[in-house]
Amino acid sequence: MSERLRLKKNADRRLKAGHLWLYSNEIDTEVTPLKGIEPGAQAVVEAANGKPMGVAYVNPHSLICARIVSRDANLRLDRSLLVHRFNQALGLRNRLFAKPFYRLVYGEGDLLPGLIVDRFDDVLVVQLNTLGMERLGGEVIAALDKVFSPRAIVFKNDSSGRRLEQLERQVEVVQGELPEQVLLEENGVRFVVPVIKGQKTGWFFDHRANRAWLNNLVAGKRVLDVFSYVGGWGVQAAAHGASEVLCVDSSAEALEQVAENAALNGLAEQVSVGEADAFEALAALKAEGEQFDVVVLDPPAFIRKRKDIANGERAYSRLNREAMRLLGRDGLLLSASCSMHLAPERLVECVRGAVRHQDRHGQVIYQGGQGPDHPVHPAIPETAYLKALGVRVFRD
């Protein structure tokens, strides 16, 4: 491999600690000009003394200008290494799950920066979120085909991260034929997954364990699922004995899927839907005198960048306050955040403030994160993003 990236003195500390990212200001551009490397190409990363440290793919136009794909400077990310990484990822999931429904590849967590693969049995939905991975699209297809022989592979390349890499958004079936319905089973409940038109890959596997926890506490309860999407929380609650579930979302298409998923599980009578902005819906339900035993808050990321932290925390606080107003005398709140920039203790603080604002008491009885099919890279804090709090909210 002819391309090289030489690091500045002491800029190798994070890599030695296990990190996989390199920033443009860490490169000795006098020795190895970044602009001289073709975007998406792979290069040997060298310490300041010239010692090889691994191989990375490069994007000179991105703040994260390179991402390590192997610590062996003699390797490169190609079909062979992808097959190896996919088999490693599969080995972990086979230990964790009895059925083939999970996040198969979680980017840096599975040593494949920029690559996401969700598995719905014989349908694989792929996100190529970086230029380096985009250039390897054909190799990704070939490696997935070798390891899994899937019925269909979908490229769901519409994530916001692609914009940072100056990549176009596109969604297409790149191999095989997509069945009329893509199905999954989670916590014993079946769902139809909108892999083409839905959010992300069509499903959010990351909350599986948190939903399983809540499922044990909803029997006979009236449940409100806010930001319901296609009913991951609400339909599962109904399947586990909730007497009545209201799913609220701003997307009419998502709510149509809620109804379809409820019917798929014989739960049409227990599950109803409401199309509205979340904050407006909470205010309207309070004005109508509605009350629930359990409220689920699983909003989109309110904090996408560090500069959004203050406004985002205010939004989380307001959301939790409004939700608590709908809880009965002794209710349960499931409050979640997928904002990586929101520290876990800050979500607790948002909930604490909301509890006191309502002049109630709160007990945090559950603290959850992302499921094990989203393995956290111990050197990369950004790979740990999901938070879920189970909070008992009650009066004297």
N, C-alpha and C positions, 0 to 999 in steps of 0.2 A: 504494500500500500504506500503510494508516494506522498499522499497528503499528510501534513503534520500540523499539530497545534501545540505550540510551546507556551507553557504557563509562566507567569511572572513569579519572582521569588516569593515563597511562602503561600502562593495561591493554590497549592496542592493540599492544604490541610483538610478541607471539606471532603475532597475525593478520598484521601486516606481514611477519613472517618466513615466512609461508605456512601457519601452522597453521589448522585448521578448527574448533576447539572453543572454546567460551566457558564459563567456570565462573561459578556464581551469585555468588561473592564479587567478580567483576570488573565487575558491573553496577551502574551508578549508579541505585539503586532510588528515590532521591529524585526523580529526573527521570522515570524510566521504571520504575514498579513492576512487578516480574516477575509478581506475582500478578494483575496486571490483564490479562495476556495469556492467551488461551485456549490450553490445552495442545495442542500439535501445530500451532498456527498459525505462519505465516511472518512475519518482521519484518525491517525494515531495521536493520542494525547501524551505529551511529554512534560515531565517536571522541568523546573528551571535549569537543572543540570543535564537535561537531555534524556533522562531515564524514562523509558516507556511506562505509561500508567494504565493504558487500556485503549479501547477504540470507541469513538463517538460519531454520531451523525451530526452534521453542522448546518446551521442556518445563520449566515452572517448578518441577516437583517432583523434578527430577533434578540431581545435582551438576554434570554437564555439561548446562548449562541451554539451550544453543543450539549448533547445528552449521551452519557456513557451507555453502550450496549453490551460491552464485554470488558472484563479486567485483563483478558489475554490479548496482548497487542498483535498476536498472530492471527486472530480471528476477525471475521467481519460479520455483520448481521446479514445473513442470506437465508435461503430456503432451509438449509441444513440446520442452522442455529435456531430459526423460527420453529422448526419441527421439534427440536430439543426443548425449547422453552414451553411450547404448547403441551408437550408430554409432562413436563414438570408441573405446569399449572393443572393439568388434568389429574395428575396423581394426588395433588392436594384436595381437589374437589371430590374425587372419588372417596377420599377418607371422610369428608365432611357431610356428603349428601347422598341419599339413597336413590334420588331421581335426577335426571339430567336437566335441571332448571336452575341456573345460577350465572353469576358473572364468572366467565371462564378466564378472562385476562383483564387485570386491573392495572394497566400502565406500569408505572415505576414499581408498584407493589409486587408485580410479577416479572420485574427486570426487563420490561418491554416498554420503555418510555413512549408516550404518545399513542398507544394502542389500547383500545377497549374492545372486548368481545363478550357479548351476552349470549348464553345458550338457552334455546327453547327446544329441547330435545334435538331434532334433526334440522332445525333452522338456526343459523348463526347470524347475529346482527353485529356488525363491525363499525367502529369509529376510528378513523385515521385522523388524529388531531394535530399532527405536526408535519412539516414538510418532509422530514426524513422518513417518516412512516408512509406518507403519501407516495413517495418514490418507490417504496417497496410493496405497493398494493398488489401487484401481480404475484410476488413471492408469498405474501400473506395468504392469498387465495389458494395457491398451490400447496402451502404447508397445512392449512386447515383441511383441505381436501384429502391430503395424505393421512392425517391423524384421525379425522372424523367421518369422512365420506358423507357430508351433509346433503340433505335434500335441497337446501337453498342457502345461499350466502347473500346477505343484504349489506351494502355499504350505506350507513346512515351518517353521511358526512355533512351534518348541518349544525355542528356545535359552534358556540361563540368563540371557542379557542382557536378555531381555524382562521378567524379573521386576524388574530395576532400573528399568525404565520403567513399571512397574505395568501390564503387559500380560498377558493370558491366553495360555496356550499352545494352539495348535490346528494340525492338519495336515489339509489338504484339497486335492483336485484342483479348481482354480477355473476351469479352462477345458479343453475337449476331453476326450478319453478316454485314460487311461493304458494303454499296451500291456501285455500279460500279462507281458512281461519288458522291463525297461529295460537296454539293453546299452551298454557303452563299450569302447574299445580304448585301452590305454596301453602304450607301449613294445613294441608288436607283440603284446600279449596281450589276450585278450577276457575281459570280466567281466560278470556279471549284478549290477545295482546295486539294493539294497533302498531305494528312495527314500522309501517311506512309513514303514517300520518301522526303518530303519537309523539309524546315528549321523549327526548333522549333516544334510547333504543326501543321504546315502547313500554318499558316496565322499570320499576325501581326495586331491584333485589336487595339494596342495602338495608332496608328496614325489616327484613324477614324476621330476625330474632326479636325486634321490638314489637312487631305485630303479634308474634307468638306469646310474648309476655302479656300484652293487653288482652288477648283472646281468652285468657284464663279468668278475667275479672268482669266480663260483660254479660254474663247470663242473667236474663231478666231485666236488663238495664235499657234505658233510653239513651241512644248514642247520637251525637252530632259529629260528623266527619267534615272538617273544613279544609278546603283545598283538596278535595277528594280525588281528583284525577279520575281514574277508571274504577275506583272503589276498592283499592288494596286494603285499606283499613276498614272501611264501612261494611263491605260485603263479607269480609272475614269475621267481623264482629257479629253480624247477623247469623253466619254459619255456626258460630260458637254460642248461640243462645240469646243474643240481644233481642229484646222484645220489639224494638222499633229503632230504625236507623234512618237518619236524614243526611244525605251526601250533598254538600254544597260546593260548586265550582263555577268559574266564570265561563267555562267552555261547554257549549251545547253538545259538541261531539263527544267530549269526555263523559258527560252525563248520559248520553245514549249508550255508551259502553258500560256505565254503571248498571243501567237497567238490564242490558244484555247479560252482564256477568251475574247479576242477582238471579235472573231467570234461569241461567245455566245451572245454578245450584239450588233451584227450587225455592228461592227466597224473595220472589217478587212482592209478596204481601208485606214482608217486613221492611223492605228498603224503598225509600222515596228519595226524590232528588229536587234540588233547587238551584236554578241558574242565577248567580249573582256575584258581585264583587264581595270578597270575604268580609271586609269591614262593614259594608252596607248590610249584608245579610245578618251579621251579629247584632247590629243596631236594630234591624227590623224584627228579629226574633225576640229581642228584649222588649220592644214596644208592644209586641203581641202577647206578652206574658208567658212565652214559652220557657220551659225548663228541662234540663237534661241531667242524667246521672253521670254521663261520661262525655267529655269533649276532646276531640283529637285535632291538634293544630300541626299540620305538616306543610308549611309554606315553602315557596321557592326561596332561593337565596336572596335575602334582603341586603347582604353585604357581599358585593362582588370584587371590590377593591378596598385596600386599606383606607383610602380616603372616605369610604362610605360607612366606616365603623360607627361613628356617632349617630348619623341618621338611621342606620340599620338597627342599632340598639333601641332607639326610640320607637321604631316600628314594631320590634319584637315585644317591647314593654306594652305598647298600646294594644297589640293583638291579644296578649295574654290577659290584660285587664278586661277587655271586652268579652273574651271567652268565659272568664270566671263569673261574670254577671249572670251567665245562663246556667250555672251549676246550682243544684239544689243545696240543701243544708249541709250535706256530707257527700261531696262529689269527687270525681277523679278527672284530672287534666293530664293529657299526654301532650307535652310541648316539645316540638322538634325544631332543629335548625340544620340545614345543609350548608351553611355559610362557613367556609374554612376559616375565615378571619374572625369569627366569633369564638372567643375562648370559652370552654365549658363553664368556667366559673362565672362568666358574664351572662350566660343563659340562666344560670341559677339566680343571679342578681336580678335579671329582668323578671323572673317569676316571683322572687321574694318581694320586689317592689309592687308587683301587681296584686299579690296577696294582701299586703298591708294597705294598699289603696282601697281595697274592698272591705277593710277592717275584718279580715278573716285570719285563720291560721292555716299554715301550709306545712305539709310533711313530704319531703322528697323520699319516695319509697322505691324508686327505680332510676338508675342512670345507665343508659345504653348508648351504643355507638353503631358503627357500620358492621355488617355481618362479616364472617371470616372469609367469604369469597371476595372481600375487598381488603386484602391483607395490607397492613400498614408497614411501610418501609421505615425501619427504626431510625434511619439517618435523615429522613425527609418528612418533616412535620406536616407538610402540605398534603400528604397522603391520608392523614387522619382529619376528616372534615365533619362527619355526621355526629349529631348529639340528640339524645332523646331523654326527656325527664318524665317520670311518672310521679304526679303530685297529688296527694290527697288535700282537698281544699274544704275546710269545715268551719263552722261557727261554734261559739261557746254553747 
